[in-house]
Each structure stands twice: as structure tokens, then as C-alpha cells.
């Protein structure tokens, strides 16, 4: 009976570790998507101000990952 309890506990611990490792990529994907949407919104606001910025997936990712410096880099690239 003791072996069964130990095996069950070890199985639960291994399952918890496996689920923790699998949740990491999903958190990263969710973070990239959230940041990209935020970057697209920032670029849209900049576009409303009057600066002609094209909003696509690359510019949204750059603005989402790098924040304000990313938006400034996209604006600088627009004027090149």
C-alpha cells in the first residue's frame, strides 16, 4: 500500500512539472499577441495624430515588443 501512495505522489509531482513546462510557451504566445495588439493601437493613435504610419503585423510586433522606442523607430523608418 505504501508503494502505491509513493507512486501516486511521484506521478502527481511529475504531472505538475510537465504542465508547468507546457504552460510556458502559451504564456509567451499570449504575451506576444497582447503586446502586438497594444503596439497596433499605439500606431493607430500615432496615425490619428497625422503621422503616416502603415500598420501591419511587423510594425505592430516591433511597437509591441519595444514599446515607445519601437514606435519612434517605425516613425523614423517611415520618413527615410
C-alpha positions as CSV (number, residue, x, y, z in Angstrom):
1,X,0.0,0.0,0.0
2,X,2.9,2.4,0.8
3,X,4.4,1.8,-2.7
4,X,1.1,2.8,-4.3
5,X,0.9,6.1,-2.3
6,X,4.5,7.0,-3.1
7,X,4.0,6.1,-6.8
8,X,0.8,8.2,-6.9
9,X,2.6,11.2,-5.3
10,X,5.5,11.0,-7.7
11,X,3.1,10.8,-10.6
12,X,1.3,13.9,-9.4
13,X,4.6,15.8,-9.0
14,X,5.7,14.8,-12.5
15,X,2.4,15.8,-13.9
16,X,2.6,19.2,-12.2
17,X,6.1,19.7,-13.6
18,X,5.0,18.7,-17.1
19,X,2.0,21.1,-17.0
20,X,4.2,23.9,-15.8
21,X,6.7,23.3,-18.7
22,X,3.9,23.2,-21.2
23,X,2.3,26.4,-19.9
24,X,5.4,28.5,-20.5
25,X,5.2,28.6,-24.3
26,X,1.5,29.5,-24.1
27,X,2.3,32.4,-21.8
28,X,4.9,33.7,-24.2
29,X,2.5,33.4,-27.2
30,X,-0.2,35.3,-25.2
31,X,2.3,38.0,-24.3
32,X,3.4,38.5,-27.9
33,X,-0.2,38.7,-29.1
34,X,-1.2,41.1,-26.3
35,X,1.9,43.3,-27.0
36,X,1.2,43.3,-30.7
37,X,-2.3,44.5,-30.2
38,X,-1.1,47.2,-27.9
39,X,1.5,48.2,-30.5
40,X,-1.1,48.3,-33.2
41,X,-3.3,50.6,-31.0
42,X,-0.3,52.9,-30.4
43,X,0.5,53.0,-34.1
44,X,-3.2,53.8,-34.8
45,X,-3.1,56.7,-32.3
46,X,0.1,58.0,-33.9
47,X,-1.6,57.7,-37.3
48,X,-4.6,59.7,-36.0
49,X,-2.2,62.5,-35.0
50,X,-1.2,62.9,-38.6
51,X,2.0,60.9,-39.0
52,X,1.6,58.5,-41.9
53,X,2.4,55.1,-40.4
54,X,1.4,51.8,-42.1
55,X,0.0,49.3,-39.6
56,X,1.0,45.7,-40.4
57,X,2.0,42.7,-38.3
58,X,5.7,43.6,-38.4
59,X,5.2,47.2,-37.2
60,X,2.7,46.0,-34.6
61,X,5.2,43.4,-33.3
62,X,8.1,46.0,-33.2
63,X,5.9,48.5,-31.4
64,X,4.6,45.9,-29.0
65,X,7.9,44.4,-28.1
66,X,10.0,47.5,-27.9
67,X,7.2,50.0,-26.7
68,X,7.8,53.7,-27.3
69,X,11.3,53.3,-28.8
70,X,9.8,50.8,-31.2
71,X,7.2,53.3,-32.3
72,X,9.8,56.0,-32.7
73,X,11.9,53.6,-34.8
74,X,8.9,52.9,-37.0
75,X,8.2,56.7,-37.4
76,X,11.9,57.3,-38.3
77,X,11.7,54.4,-40.8
78,X,8.6,56.0,-42.4
79,X,10.4,59.2,-43.1
80,X,13.5,57.6,-44.6
